[in-house]
Amino acid sequence: MRTLSLFENERLSLERSIELSAESLRHYGSLYKHWAIAFSGGKYSSATVTLVADLIEKGEIPRPESVTVL
């Protein structure tokens, strides 16, 4: 039996989620020369570090002077 969700229709696609993250990083990232990313080793922090590195490498977000992974 399938569990119903109140938010199912509000879910974003992976592509849209990545684009919103990139938009946010383009705006707020340009305000700072040095970035810090909290990393616990779990799946969400691993995904965040991987996404940021990929977006920087592809030139889709500004490259900061430094990135510190905490």
mmJSON file of the N, C-alpha and C atoms, coordinates in Angstrom:
{"data_MODEL":{"atom_site":{
"group_PDB":["ATOM","ATOM","ATOM","ATOM","ATOM","ATOM","ATOM","ATOM","ATOM","ATOM","ATOM","ATOM","ATOM","ATOM","ATOM","ATOM","ATOM","ATOM","ATOM","ATOM","ATOM","ATOM","ATOM","ATOM","ATOM","ATOM","ATOM","ATOM","ATOM","ATOM","ATOM","ATOM","ATOM","ATOM","ATOM","ATOM","ATOM","ATOM","ATOM","ATOM","ATOM","ATOM","ATOM","ATOM","ATOM","ATOM","ATOM","ATOM","ATOM","ATOM","ATOM","ATOM","ATOM","ATOM","ATOM","ATOM","ATOM","ATOM","ATOM","ATOM","ATOM","ATOM","ATOM","ATOM","ATOM","ATOM","ATOM","ATOM","ATOM","ATOM","ATOM","ATOM","ATOM","ATOM","ATOM","ATOM","ATOM","ATOM","ATOM","ATOM","ATOM","ATOM","ATOM","ATOM","ATOM","ATOM","ATOM","ATOM","ATOM","ATOM","ATOM","ATOM","ATOM","ATOM","ATOM","ATOM","ATOM","ATOM","ATOM","ATOM","ATOM","ATOM","ATOM","ATOM","ATOM","ATOM","ATOM","ATOM","ATOM","ATOM","ATOM","ATOM","ATOM","ATOM","ATOM","ATOM","ATOM","ATOM","ATOM","ATOM","ATOM","ATOM","ATOM","ATOM","ATOM","ATOM","ATOM","ATOM","ATOM","ATOM","ATOM","ATOM","ATOM","ATOM","ATOM","ATOM","ATOM","ATOM","ATOM","ATOM","ATOM","ATOM","ATOM","ATOM","ATOM","ATOM","ATOM","ATOM","ATOM","ATOM","ATOM","ATOM","ATOM","ATOM","ATOM","ATOM","ATOM","ATOM","ATOM","ATOM","ATOM","ATOM","ATOM","ATOM","ATOM","ATOM","ATOM","ATOM","ATOM","ATOM","ATOM","ATOM","ATOM","ATOM","ATOM","ATOM","ATOM","ATOM","ATOM","ATOM","ATOM","ATOM","ATOM","ATOM","ATOM","ATOM","ATOM","ATOM","ATOM","ATOM","ATOM","ATOM","ATOM","ATOM","ATOM","ATOM","ATOM","ATOM","ATOM","ATOM","ATOM","ATOM","ATOM","ATOM","ATOM","ATOM","ATOM","ATOM","ATOM","ATOM"],
"id":[1,2,3,4,5,6,7,8,9,10,11,12,13,14,15,16,17,18,19,20,21,22,23,24,25,26,27,28,29,30,31,32,33,34,35,36,37,38,39,40,41,42,43,44,45,46,47,48,49,50,51,52,53,54,55,56,57,58,59,60,61,62,63,64,65,66,67,68,69,70,71,72,73,74,75,76,77,78,79,80,81,82,83,84,85,86,87,88,89,90,91,92,93,94,95,96,97,98,99,100,101,102,103,104,105,106,107,108,109,110,111,112,113,114,115,116,117,118,119,120,121,122,123,124,125,126,127,128,129,130,131,132,133,134,135,136,137,138,139,140,141,142,143,144,145,146,147,148,149,150,151,152,153,154,155,156,157,158,159,160,161,162,163,164,165,166,167,168,169,170,171,172,173,174,175,176,177,178,179,180,181,182,183,184,185,186,187,188,189,190,191,192,193,194,195,196,197,198,199,200,201,202,203,204,205,206,207,208,209,210],
"type_symbol":["N","C","C","N","C","C","N","C","C","N","C","C","N","C","C","N","C","C","N","C","C","N","C","C","N","C","C","N","C","C","N","C","C","N","C","C","N","C","C","N","C","C","N","C","C","N","C","C","N","C","C","N","C","C","N","C","C","N","C","C","N","C","C","N","C","C","N","C","C","N","C","C","N","C","C","N","C","C","N","C","C","N","C","C","N","C","C","N","C","C","N","C","C","N","C","C","N","C","C","N","C","C","N","C","C","N","C","C","N","C","C","N","C","C","N","C","C","N","C","C","N","C","C","N","C","C","N","C","C","N","C","C","N","C","C","N","C","C","N","C","C","N","C","C","N","C","C","N","C","C","N","C","C","N","C","C","N","C","C","N","C","C","N","C","C","N","C","C","N","C","C","N","C","C","N","C","C","N","C","C","N","C","C","N","C","C","N","C","C","N","C","C","N","C","C","N","C","C","N","C","C","N","C","C","N","C","C","N","C","C"],
"label_atom_id":["N","CA","C","N","CA","C","N","CA","C","N","CA","C","N","CA","C","N","CA","C","N","CA","C","N","CA","C","N","CA","C","N","CA","C","N","CA","C","N","CA","C","N","CA","C","N","CA","C","N","CA","C","N","CA","C","N","CA","C","N","CA","C","N","CA","C","N","CA","C","N","CA","C","N","CA","C","N","CA","C","N","CA","C","N","CA","C","N","CA","C","N","CA","C","N","CA","C","N","CA","C","N","CA","C","N","CA","C","N","CA","C","N","CA","C","N","CA","C","N","CA","C","N","CA","C","N","CA","C","N","CA","C","N","CA","C","N","CA","C","N","CA","C","N","CA","C","N","CA","C","N","CA","C","N","CA","C","N","CA","C","N","CA","C","N","CA","C","N","CA","C","N","CA","C","N","CA","C","N","CA","C","N","CA","C","N","CA","C","N","CA","C","N","CA","C","N","CA","C","N","CA","C","N","CA","C","N","CA","C","N","CA","C","N","CA","C","N","CA","C","N","CA","C","N","CA","C","N","CA","C","N","CA","C","N","CA","C","N","CA","C","N","CA","C"],
"label_alt_id":[null,null,null,null,null,null,null,null,null,null,null,null,null,null,null,null,null,null,null,null,null,null,null,null,null,null,null,null,null,null,null,null,null,null,null,null,null,null,null,null,null,null,null,null,null,null,null,null,null,null,null,null,null,null,null,null,null,null,null,null,null,null,null,null,null,null,null,null,null,null,null,null,null,null,null,null,null,null,null,null,null,null,null,null,null,null,null,null,null,null,null,null,null,null,null,null,null,null,null,null,null,null,null,null,null,null,null,null,null,null,null,null,null,null,null,null,null,null,null,null,null,null,null,null,null,null,null,null,null,null,null,null,null,null,null,null,null,null,null,null,null,null,null,null,null,null,null,null,null,null,null,null,null,null,null,null,null,null,null,null,null,null,null,null,null,null,null,null,null,null,null,null,null,null,null,null,null,null,null,null,null,null,null,null,null,null,null,null,null,null,null,null,null,null,null,null,null,null,null,null,null,null,null,null,null,null,null,null,null,null],
"label_comp_id":["MET","MET","MET","ARG","ARG","ARG","THR","THR","THR","LEU","LEU","LEU","SER","SER","SER","LEU","LEU","LEU","PHE","PHE","PHE","GLU","GLU","GLU","ASN","ASN","ASN","GLU","GLU","GLU","ARG","ARG","ARG","LEU","LEU","LEU","SER","SER","SER","LEU","LEU","LEU","GLU","GLU","GLU","ARG","ARG","ARG","SER","SER","SER","ILE","ILE","ILE","GLU","GLU","GLU","LEU","LEU","LEU","SER","SER","SER","ALA","ALA","ALA","GLU","GLU","GLU","SER","SER","SER","LEU","LEU","LEU","ARG","ARG","ARG","HIS","HIS","HIS","TYR","TYR","TYR","GLY","GLY","GLY","SER","SER","SER","LEU","LEU","LEU","TYR","TYR","TYR","LYS","LYS","LYS","HIS","HIS","HIS","TRP","TRP","TRP","ALA","ALA","ALA","ILE","ILE","ILE","ALA","ALA","ALA","PHE","PHE","PHE","SER","SER","SER","GLY","GLY","GLY","GLY","GLY","GLY","LYS","LYS","LYS","TYR","TYR","TYR","SER","SER","SER","SER","SER","SER","ALA","ALA","ALA","THR","THR","THR","VAL","VAL","VAL","THR","THR","THR","LEU","LEU","LEU","VAL","VAL","VAL","ALA","ALA","ALA","ASP","ASP","ASP","LEU","LEU","LEU","ILE","ILE","ILE","GLU","GLU","GLU","LYS","LYS","LYS","GLY","GLY","GLY","GLU","GLU","GLU","ILE","ILE","ILE","PRO","PRO","PRO","ARG","ARG","ARG","PRO","PRO","PRO","GLU","GLU","GLU","SER","SER","SER","VAL","VAL","VAL","THR","THR","THR","VAL","VAL","VAL","LEU","LEU","LEU"],
"label_asym_id":["A","A","A","A","A","A","A","A","A","A","A","A","A","A","A","A","A","A","A","A","A","A","A","A","A","A","A","A","A","A","A","A","A","A","A","A","A","A","A","A","A","A","A","A","A","A","A","A","A","A","A","A","A","A","A","A","A","A","A","A","A","A","A","A","A","A","A","A","A","A","A","A","A","A","A","A","A","A","A","A","A","A","A","A","A","A","A","A","A","A","A","A","A","A","A","A","A","A","A","A","A","A","A","A","A","A","A","A","A","A","A","A","A","A","A","A","A","A","A","A","A","A","A","A","A","A","A","A","A","A","A","A","A","A","A","A","A","A","A","A","A","A","A","A","A","A","A","A","A","A","A","A","A","A","A","A","A","A","A","A","A","A","A","A","A","A","A","A","A","A","A","A","A","A","A","A","A","A","A","A","A","A","A","A","A","A","A","A","A","A","A","A","A","A","A","A","A","A","A","A","A","A","A","A","A","A","A","A","A","A"],
"label_entity_id":["1","1","1","1","1","1","1","1","1","1","1","1","1","1","1","1","1","1","1","1","1","1","1","1","1","1","1","1","1","1","1","1","1","1","1","1","1","1","1","1","1","1","1","1","1","1","1","1","1","1","1","1","1","1","1","1","1","1","1","1","1","1","1","1","1","1","1","1","1","1","1","1","1","1","1","1","1","1","1","1","1","1","1","1","1","1","1","1","1","1","1","1","1","1","1","1","1","1","1","1","1","1","1","1","1","1","1","1","1","1","1","1","1","1","1","1","1","1","1","1","1","1","1","1","1","1","1","1","1","1","1","1","1","1","1","1","1","1","1","1","1","1","1","1","1","1","1","1","1","1","1","1","1","1","1","1","1","1","1","1","1","1","1","1","1","1","1","1","1","1","1","1","1","1","1","1","1","1","1","1","1","1","1","1","1","1","1","1","1","1","1","1","1","1","1","1","1","1","1","1","1","1","1","1","1","1","1","1","1","1"],
"label_seq_id":[1,1,1,2,2,2,3,3,3,4,4,4,5,5,5,6,6,6,7,7,7,8,8,8,9,9,9,10,10,10,11,11,11,12,12,12,13,13,13,14,14,14,15,15,15,16,16,16,17,17,17,18,18,18,19,19,19,20,20,20,21,21,21,22,22,22,23,23,23,24,24,24,25,25,25,26,26,26,27,27,27,28,28,28,29,29,29,30,30,30,31,31,31,32,32,32,33,33,33,34,34,34,35,35,35,36,36,36,37,37,37,38,38,38,39,39,39,40,40,40,41,41,41,42,42,42,43,43,43,44,44,44,45,45,45,46,46,46,47,47,47,48,48,48,49,49,49,50,50,50,51,51,51,52,52,52,53,53,53,54,54,54,55,55,55,56,56,56,57,57,57,58,58,58,59,59,59,60,60,60,61,61,61,62,62,62,63,63,63,64,64,64,65,65,65,66,66,66,67,67,67,68,68,68,69,69,69,70,70,70],
"pdbx_PDB_ins_code":[null,null,null,null,null,null,null,null,null,null,null,null,null,null,null,null,null,null,null,null,null,null,null,null,null,null,null,null,null,null,null,null,null,null,null,null,null,null,null,null,null,null,null,null,null,null,null,null,null,null,null,null,null,null,null,null,null,null,null,null,null,null,null,null,null,null,null,null,null,null,null,null,null,null,null,null,null,null,null,null,null,null,null,null,null,null,null,null,null,null,null,null,null,null,null,null,null,null,null,null,null,null,null,null,null,null,null,null,null,null,null,null,null,null,null,null,null,null,null,null,null,null,null,null,null,null,null,null,null,null,null,null,null,null,null,null,null,null,null,null,null,null,null,null,null,null,null,null,null,null,null,null,null,null,null,null,null,null,null,null,null,null,null,null,null,null,null,null,null,null,null,null,null,null,null,null,null,null,null,null,null,null,null,null,null,null,null,null,null,null,null,null,null,null,null,null,null,null,null,null,null,null,null,null,null,null,null,null,null,null],
"Cartn_x":[0.831,0.0,0.886,0.547,1.351,0.978,1.994,1.768,1.545,0.504,0.206,1.016,1.348,2.117,1.393,1.362,0.757,1.596,2.88,3.802,4.242,3.654,4.096,4.067,3.032,2.934,3.92,4.496,5.425,6.879,7.126,8.505,9.142,10.399,11.143,11.894,12.132,12.967,14.416,15.245,16.663,17.276,16.944,17.497,17.123,15.852,15.397,16.061,16.227,16.886,18.331,19.03,20.416,20.466,19.549,19.536,19.263,18.345,18.073,19.291,19.984,21.205,22.27,22.425,23.414,23.06,21.782,21.357,21.709,21.435,21.738,23.242,24.032,25.491,26.05,25.473,25.924,25.683,24.522,24.202,25.018,24.873,25.53,27.022,27.429,28.851,29.669,29.074,29.81,30.058,29.383,29.557,30.76,31.306,32.376,33.543,34.763,35.96,36.323,35.92,36.263,34.981,34.84,33.645,34.01,33.036,33.198,31.968,32.196,31.113,31.227,30.155,30.139,30.005,30.85,30.87,30.887,29.876,29.807,30.209,30.284,30.568,29.312,28.157,26.882,26.51,25.382,24.997,24.671,24.07,23.698,24.912,25.806,26.99,27.914,27.972,28.763,28.204,26.875,26.236,26.488,26.455,26.681,28.096,29.082,30.481,30.703,30.158,30.307,29.647,28.442,27.728,28.486,28.94,29.673,30.948,31.694,32.921,32.61,31.551,31.168,30.745,29.944,29.497,30.664,31.624,32.817,33.625,33.846,34.64,34.02,32.704,32.004,31.869,32.261,32.156,30.746,29.877,28.478,28.259,29.239,29.198,30.584,30.67,31.982,32.949,34.218,35.252,35.755,35.546,36.058,37.583,38.191,39.638,39.979,39.092,39.325,37.99,38.016,36.882,37.423,36.853,37.251,36.126,36.441,35.459,35.735,34.771,34.935,34.478],
"Cartn_y":[-1.174,0.0,1.251,2.182,3.396,4.436,5.08,6.138,7.451,8.151,9.431,10.54,11.551,12.68,13.971,14.88,16.189,17.026,16.703,17.536,16.903,15.799,15.081,15.944,16.752,17.594,18.757,19.047,20.156,19.741,18.456,17.989,18.558,18.954,19.459,18.316,18.463,17.486,17.707,16.712,16.842,18.002,18.112,19.175,20.556,20.712,22.006,22.303,21.292,21.47,21.926,21.329,21.719,23.145,23.501,24.851,25.889,25.607,26.541,26.682,25.576,25.62,26.458,26.273,27.043,28.529,28.857,30.261,30.892,30.174,30.668,30.868,29.899,30.009,31.132,31.353,32.468,33.799,33.939,35.198,35.371,34.448,34.599,34.315,33.413,33.097,34.266,35.101,36.257,37.311,37.192,38.145,37.824,36.613,36.154,35.589,35.87,35.347,33.947,33.643,32.356,31.656,30.402,29.629,28.525,28.15,27.012,26.121,24.821,23.847,22.87,22.729,21.762,20.362,19.451,18.091,17.088,16.204,15.192,13.811,13.659,12.354,11.609,12.194,11.576,11.848,11.297,11.403,12.833,13.642,14.992,15.915,15.82,16.673,16.212,14.91,14.401,14.921,14.908,15.415,16.91,17.653,19.1,19.431,18.787,19.039,18.643,17.513,17.046,18.012,18.481,19.413,20.731,21.284,22.557,22.4,21.335,21.112,20.974,20.248,20.049,21.369,22.17,23.451,24.417,24.406,25.249,24.782,23.474,22.915,23.219,23.18,23.457,24.948,25.789,27.231,27.762,26.996,27.408,28.304,28.348,29.258,29.881,31.059,31.704,30.879,30.913,30.196,31.104,30.697,31.516,31.381,32.287,32.184,30.899,30.492,29.24,28.616,27.295,26.55,25.682,25.829,25.015,24.06,22.78,21.765,21.423,21.707,21.511,20.131],
"Cartn_z":[0.0,0.0,0.0,-0.822,-0.994,0.067,0.652,1.633,0.897,1.265,0.635,1.289,0.506,0.997,0.651,1.596,1.336,0.381,0.279,-0.493,-1.809,-2.197,-3.388,-4.64,-4.802,-5.996,-5.961,-4.806,-4.649,-4.852,-5.061,-5.222,-6.472,-6.348,-7.495,-8.159,-9.439,-10.132,-9.705,-9.931,-9.609,-10.382,-11.653,-12.492,-11.952,-11.548,-11.02,-9.677,-8.857,-7.559,-7.741,-8.699,-8.973,-9.502,-10.376,-10.932,-9.845,-8.938,-7.839,-6.925,-6.679,-5.869,-6.565,-7.87,-8.634,-8.633,-8.784,-8.745,-7.401,-6.333,-4.994,-4.81,-5.255,-5.134,-6.005,-7.182,-8.024,-7.316,-6.694,-6.019,-4.739,-3.8,-2.505,-2.574,-3.433,-3.565,-4.047,-4.882,-5.402,-4.321,-3.193,-2.097,-1.208,-1.351,-0.462,-1.266,-0.803,-1.471,-0.976,0.242,0.859,1.288,0.885,1.224,2.199,3.042,3.951,3.794,3.732,3.605,4.763,5.536,6.635,6.049,6.5,5.957,7.105,7.117,8.165,7.663,6.348,5.766,5.388,5.707,5.35,3.901,3.495,2.085,1.662,2.53,2.127,2.046,3.018,2.945,1.826,1.565,0.434,-0.883,-1.002,-2.221,-2.387,-1.289,-1.348,-1.808,-1.211,-1.601,-3.059,-3.466,-4.846,-5.822,-5.487,-6.365,-6.504,-5.395,-5.447,-6.278,-6.051,-6.827,-8.312,-8.647,-10.046,-10.693,-9.994,-10.541,-10.742,-9.819,-9.983,-11.184,-11.275,-12.375,-13.738,-13.826,-15.085,-15.371,-14.411,-14.606,-14.455,-13.805,-13.65,-12.437,-11.53,-10.39,-10.261,-9.624,-9.515,-8.676,-9.057,-8.314,-7.192,-5.942,-4.837,-4.739,-3.978,-3.76,-3.023,-2.113,-1.388,-0.984,-0.837,-0.301,0.813,2.002,3.144,3.463,3.505,3.897,5.34,6.196,7.639,8.067],
"occupancy":[1.0,1.0,1.0,1.0,1.0,1.0,1.0,1.0,1.0,1.0,1.0,1.0,1.0,1.0,1.0,1.0,1.0,1.0,1.0,1.0,1.0,1.0,1.0,1.0,1.0,1.0,1.0,1.0,1.0,1.0,1.0,1.0,1.0,1.0,1.0,1.0,1.0,1.0,1.0,1.0,1.0,1.0,1.0,1.0,1.0,1.0,1.0,1.0,1.0,1.0,1.0,1.0,1.0,1.0,1.0,1.0,1.0,1.0,1.0,1.0,1.0,1.0,1.0,1.0,1.0,1.0,1.0,1.0,1.0,1.0,1.0,1.0,1.0,1.0,1.0,1.0,1.0,1.0,1.0,1.0,1.0,1.0,1.0,1.0,1.0,1.0,1.0,1.0,1.0,1.0,1.0,1.0,1.0,1.0,1.0,1.0,1.0,1.0,1.0,1.0,1.0,1.0,1.0,1.0,1.0,1.0,1.0,1.0,1.0,1.0,1.0,1.0,1.0,1.0,1.0,1.0,1.0,1.0,1.0,1.0,1.0,1.0,1.0,1.0,1.0,1.0,1.0,1.0,1.0,1.0,1.0,1.0,1.0,1.0,1.0,1.0,1.0,1.0,1.0,1.0,1.0,1.0,1.0,1.0,1.0,1.0,1.0,1.0,1.0,1.0,1.0,1.0,1.0,1.0,1.0,1.0,1.0,1.0,1.0,1.0,1.0,1.0,1.0,1.0,1.0,1.0,1.0,1.0,1.0,1.0,1.0,1.0,1.0,1.0,1.0,1.0,1.0,1.0,1.0,1.0,1.0,1.0,1.0,1.0,1.0,1.0,1.0,1.0,1.0,1.0,1.0,1.0,1.0,1.0,1.0,1.0,1.0,1.0,1.0,1.0,1.0,1.0,1.0,1.0,1.0,1.0,1.0,1.0,1.0,1.0],
"B_iso_or_equiv":[0.0,0.0,0.0,0.0,0.0,0.0,0.0,0.0,0.0,0.0,0.0,0.0,0.0,0.0,0.0,0.0,0.0,0.0,0.0,0.0,0.0,0.0,0.0,0.0,0.0,0.0,0.0,0.0,0.0,0.0,0.0,0.0,0.0,0.0,0.0,0.0,0.0,0.0,0.0,0.0,0.0,0.0,0.0,0.0,0.0,0.0,0.0,0.0,0.0,0.0,0.0,0.0,0.0,0.0,0.0,0.0,0.0,0.0,0.0,0.0,0.0,0.0,0.0,0.0,0.0,0.0,0.0,0.0,0.0,0.0,0.0,0.0,0.0,0.0,0.0,0.0,0.0,0.0,0.0,0.0,0.0,0.0,0.0,0.0,0.0,0.0,0.0,0.0,0.0,0.0,0.0,0.0,0.0,0.0,0.0,0.0,0.0,0.0,0.0,0.0,0.0,0.0,0.0,0.0,0.0,0.0,0.0,0.0,0.0,0.0,0.0,0.0,0.0,0.0,0.0,0.0,0.0,0.0,0.0,0.0,0.0,0.0,0.0,0.0,0.0,0.0,0.0,0.0,0.0,0.0,0.0,0.0,0.0,0.0,0.0,0.0,0.0,0.0,0.0,0.0,0.0,0.0,0.0,0.0,0.0,0.0,0.0,0.0,0.0,0.0,0.0,0.0,0.0,0.0,0.0,0.0,0.0,0.0,0.0,0.0,0.0,0.0,0.0,0.0,0.0,0.0,0.0,0.0,0.0,0.0,0.0,0.0,0.0,0.0,0.0,0.0,0.0,0.0,0.0,0.0,0.0,0.0,0.0,0.0,0.0,0.0,0.0,0.0,0.0,0.0,0.0,0.0,0.0,0.0,0.0,0.0,0.0,0.0,0.0,0.0,0.0,0.0,0.0,0.0,0.0,0.0,0.0,0.0,0.0,0.0],
"pdbx_formal_charge":[null,null,null,null,null,null,null,null,null,null,null,null,null,null,null,null,null,null,null,null,null,null,null,null,null,null,null,null,null,null,null,null,null,null,null,null,null,null,null,null,null,null,null,null,null,null,null,null,null,null,null,null,null,null,null,null,null,null,null,null,null,null,null,null,null,null,null,null,null,null,null,null,null,null,null,null,null,null,null,null,null,null,null,null,null,null,null,null,null,null,null,null,null,null,null,null,null,null,null,null,null,null,null,null,null,null,null,null,null,null,null,null,null,null,null,null,null,null,null,null,null,null,null,null,null,null,null,null,null,null,null,null,null,null,null,null,null,null,null,null,null,null,null,null,null,null,null,null,null,null,null,null,null,null,null,null,null,null,null,null,null,null,null,null,null,null,null,null,null,null,null,null,null,null,null,null,null,null,null,null,null,null,null,null,null,null,null,null,null,null,null,null,null,null,null,null,null,null,null,null,null,null,null,null,null,null,null,null,null,null],
"auth_seq_id":[1,1,1,2,2,2,3,3,3,4,4,4,5,5,5,6,6,6,7,7,7,8,8,8,9,9,9,10,10,10,11,11,11,12,12,12,13,13,13,14,14,14,15,15,15,16,16,16,17,17,17,18,18,18,19,19,19,20,20,20,21,21,21,22,22,22,23,23,23,24,24,24,25,25,25,26,26,26,27,27,27,28,28,28,29,29,29,30,30,30,31,31,31,32,32,32,33,33,33,34,34,34,35,35,35,36,36,36,37,37,37,38,38,38,39,39,39,40,40,40,41,41,41,42,42,42,43,43,43,44,44,44,45,45,45,46,46,46,47,47,47,48,48,48,49,49,49,50,50,50,51,51,51,52,52,52,53,53,53,54,54,54,55,55,55,56,56,56,57,57,57,58,58,58,59,59,59,60,60,60,61,61,61,62,62,62,63,63,63,64,64,64,65,65,65,66,66,66,67,67,67,68,68,68,69,69,69,70,70,70],
"auth_comp_id":["MET","MET","MET","ARG","ARG","ARG","THR","THR","THR","LEU","LEU","LEU","SER","SER","SER","LEU","LEU","LEU","PHE","PHE","PHE","GLU","GLU","GLU","ASN","ASN","ASN","GLU","GLU","GLU","ARG","ARG","ARG","LEU","LEU","LEU","SER","SER","SER","LEU","LEU","LEU","GLU","GLU","GLU","ARG","ARG","ARG","SER","SER","SER","ILE","ILE","ILE","GLU","GLU","GLU","LEU","LEU","LEU","SER","SER","SER","ALA","ALA","ALA","GLU","GLU","GLU","SER","SER","SER","LEU","LEU","LEU","ARG","ARG","ARG","HIS","HIS","HIS","TYR","TYR","TYR","GLY","GLY","GLY","SER","SER","SER","LEU","LEU","LEU","TYR","TYR","TYR","LYS","LYS","LYS","HIS","HIS","HIS","TRP","TRP","TRP","ALA","ALA","ALA","ILE","ILE","ILE","ALA","ALA","ALA","PHE","PHE","PHE","SER","SER","SER","GLY","GLY","GLY","GLY","GLY","GLY","LYS","LYS","LYS","TYR","TYR","TYR","SER","SER","SER","SER","SER","SER","ALA","ALA","ALA","THR","THR","THR","VAL","VAL","VAL","THR","THR","THR","LEU","LEU","LEU","VAL","VAL","VAL","ALA","ALA","ALA","ASP","ASP","ASP","LEU","LEU","LEU","ILE","ILE","ILE","GLU","GLU","GLU","LYS","LYS","LYS","GLY","GLY","GLY","GLU","GLU","GLU","ILE","ILE","ILE","PRO","PRO","PRO","ARG","ARG","ARG","PRO","PRO","PRO","GLU","GLU","GLU","SER","SER","SER","VAL","VAL","VAL","THR","THR","THR","VAL","VAL","VAL","LEU","LEU","LEU"],
"auth_asym_id":["A","A","A","A","A","A","A","A","A","A","A","A","A","A","A","A","A","A","A","A","A","A","A","A","A","A","A","A","A","A","A","A","A","A","A","A","A","A","A","A","A","A","A","A","A","A","A","A","A","A","A","A","A","A","A","A","A","A","A","A","A","A","A","A","A","A","A","A","A","A","A","A","A","A","A","A","A","A","A","A","A","A","A","A","A","A","A","A","A","A","A","A","A","A","A","A","A","A","A","A","A","A","A","A","A","A","A","A","A","A","A","A","A","A","A","A","A","A","A","A","A","A","A","A","A","A","A","A","A","A","A","A","A","A","A","A","A","A","A","A","A","A","A","A","A","A","A","A","A","A","A","A","A","A","A","A","A","A","A","A","A","A","A","A","A","A","A","A","A","A","A","A","A","A","A","A","A","A","A","A","A","A","A","A","A","A","A","A","A","A","A","A","A","A","A","A","A","A","A","A","A","A","A","A","A","A","A","A","A","A"],
"auth_atom_id":["N","CA","C","N","CA","C","N","CA","C","N","CA","C","N","CA","C","N","CA","C","N","CA","C","N","CA","C","N","CA","C","N","CA","C","N","CA","C","N","CA","C","N","CA","C","N","CA","C","N","CA","C","N","CA","C","N","CA","C","N","CA","C","N","CA","C","N","CA","C","N","CA","C","N","CA","C","N","CA","C","N","CA","C","N","CA","C","N","CA","C","N","CA","C","N","CA","C","N","CA","C","N","CA","C","N","CA","C","N","CA","C","N","CA","C","N","CA","C","N","CA","C","N","CA","C","N","CA","C","N","CA","C","N","CA","C","N","CA","C","N","CA","C","N","CA","C","N","CA","C","N","CA","C","N","CA","C","N","CA","C","N","CA","C","N","CA","C","N","CA","C","N","CA","C","N","CA","C","N","CA","C","N","CA","C","N","CA","C","N","CA","C","N","CA","C","N","CA","C","N","CA","C","N","CA","C","N","CA","C","N","CA","C","N","CA","C","N","CA","C","N","CA","C","N","CA","C","N","CA","C","N","CA","C","N","CA","C","N","CA","C","N","CA","C"],
"pdbx_PDB_model_num":[1,1,1,1,1,1,1,1,1,1,1,1,1,1,1,1,1,1,1,1,1,1,1,1,1,1,1,1,1,1,1,1,1,1,1,1,1,1,1,1,1,1,1,1,1,1,1,1,1,1,1,1,1,1,1,1,1,1,1,1,1,1,1,1,1,1,1,1,1,1,1,1,1,1,1,1,1,1,1,1,1,1,1,1,1,1,1,1,1,1,1,1,1,1,1,1,1,1,1,1,1,1,1,1,1,1,1,1,1,1,1,1,1,1,1,1,1,1,1,1,1,1,1,1,1,1,1,1,1,1,1,1,1,1,1,1,1,1,1,1,1,1,1,1,1,1,1,1,1,1,1,1,1,1,1,1,1,1,1,1,1,1,1,1,1,1,1,1,1,1,1,1,1,1,1,1,1,1,1,1,1,1,1,1,1,1,1,1,1,1,1,1,1,1,1,1,1,1,1,1,1,1,1,1,1,1,1,1,1,1]
}}}
